[in-house]
């Protein structure tokens, strides 16, 4: 039996759903680690879009750009976690609302 690949619309629906979940996570959650994970989820949704359109257009530019985005996201996650760890050592909290007040 011949299997066919999902259409670009299916990938766009998946990407839109992932992006919406990530956006909700950024807006609603107050835990910095959860917000960082939600941002990573949004970046992965963008990567799915890039690969889907790259496949549809028959070019490799979107896939190459996705590799760069993944690399930058890994660096962003490492730096973000380092900042969160230092903030926790300073303030003993990773709550976004409490961390806004950096004095004392």
C-alpha distance (Angstrom), angle and dihedral (degrees) to the residues before:
residue distance angle dihedral
X1 . . .
X2 3.78 . .
X3 3.78 114.5 .
X4 3.76 120.0 -153.8
X5 3.77 127.4 -152.9
X6 3.81 118.3 -112.2
X7 3.77 114.8 -93.8
X8 3.77 124.0 -104.3
X9 3.80 88.3 -106.6
X10 3.81 90.5 63.2
X11 3.79 90.8 52.7
X12 3.80 91.0 47.8
X13 3.80 91.1 50.8
X14 3.80 90.5 50.4
X15 3.78 91.3 46.9
X16 3.79 92.9 48.0
X17 3.78 91.3 49.7
X18 3.82 92.5 49.2
X19 3.78 91.2 47.3
X20 3.82 91.7 49.3
X21 3.81 91.8 49.7
X22 3.81 89.8 48.9
X23 3.80 92.2 48.2
X24 3.78 91.5 49.7
X25 3.80 88.8 49.3
X26 3.80 91.7 52.7
X27 3.81 94.1 46.7
X28 3.80 100.4 41.3
X29 3.80 107.0 32.4
X30 3.79 122.3 81.0
X31 3.81 98.9 -168.5
X32 3.81 110.1 100.1
X33 3.80 94.4 -144.5
X34 3.81 90.8 52.5
X35 3.80 90.2 48.6
X36 3.81 90.2 50.5
X37 3.81 90.6 50.8
X38 3.81 90.2 48.6
X39 3.81 90.0 53.2
X40 3.80 89.3 51.1
X41 3.81 88.7 51.0
X42 3.80 89.8 53.4
X43 3.80 90.8 50.4
X44 3.80 90.2 51.2
X45 3.81 89.6 51.8
X46 3.80 89.0 54.6
X47 3.81 89.5 49.1
X48 3.81 90.8 54.1
X49 3.81 88.8 52.6
X50 3.78 91.8 49.8
X51 3.80 93.5 50.3
X52 3.82 93.3 43.9
X53 3.80 93.3 52.0
X54 3.78 91.5 42.0
X55 3.79 89.9 54.8
X56 3.79 92.6 45.4
X57 3.80 92.9 50.3
X58 3.80 92.9 42.7
X59 3.79 96.2 -125.5
X60 3.77 133.0 118.5
X61 3.80 99.1 -141.3
X62 3.80 93.9 93.9
X63 3.78 92.2 49.7
X64 3.79 92.5 48.5
X65 3.79 90.3 48.1
X66 3.80 88.6 50.5
X67 3.81 90.1 57.7
X68 3.81 89.0 54.5
X69 3.82 91.8 47.7
X70 3.82 90.6 51.2
X71 3.80 89.8 50.7
X72 3.80 93.0 49.6
X73 3.82 90.6 45.4
X74 3.80 90.4 54.4
X75 3.80 90.3 52.7
X76 3.79 90.7 45.5
X77 3.80 91.2 52.0
X78 3.80 92.1 49.3
X79 3.80 93.7 48.8
X80 3.80 91.8 42.3
X81 3.79 92.5 52.2
X82 3.81 90.8 47.4
X83 3.80 90.1 52.7
X84 3.80 91.1 47.5
X85 3.82 91.3 50.6
X86 3.80 92.1 50.3
X87 3.79 91.3 46.7
X88 3.80 90.2 50.3
X89 3.79 90.2 51.7
X90 3.80 90.0 50.3
X91 3.81 101.5 40.8
X92 3.86 103.4 17.5
X93 3.80 90.1 -130.4
X94 3.79 138.7 84.8
X95 3.78 94.5 -162.7
X96 3.82 110.9 127.2
X97 3.81 94.4 -141.6
X98 3.80 93.8 51.1
X99 3.80 93.6 43.9
X100 3.81 93.0 56.6
X101 3.78 89.3 77.2
X102 3.79 100.5 69.2
X103 3.79 95.8 170.8
X104 3.79 115.3 99.0
